[in-house]
Amino acid sequence: MFKLFDRTQQAPPKDCSQDLRTPEPVKAKGMVLHELDYQDVAITPQGAKLVKRAAQSVIDQYMPAVDSAKITVREAMALFVDHVFWEEKTGGLFMCTDEATRAVCLPLPRSHWTIRQSAQPVQ
């Protein structure tokens, strides 16, 4: 299960592959984050499954009228493209969506993403 945290709470842990967190990227202590264009990122199939589960969790919490079970991977990916950050030390990725009162970021470990080559389709 994913946990949502608002911006006033803690930054994500170093091993952040399982929980849905909401770090404040600019002020995250001990982390060097670089914003990326979402079109430059390719997500592995395992990472895409994680993104879909996280999107379903966000939809269930913030959009209860929407049937989260029916969203596609493409729709789930589109939810988390407001801000994308690469964390320098771990190589992890934070995919963020701006919701009504908070930003929600999904941390992905280095093994779940890569920089997209120009010939690869956007996920």
Order of alpha helices (4+ residues) and beta strands (2+ residues): beta-beta-alpha-alpha-beta-beta-beta-beta
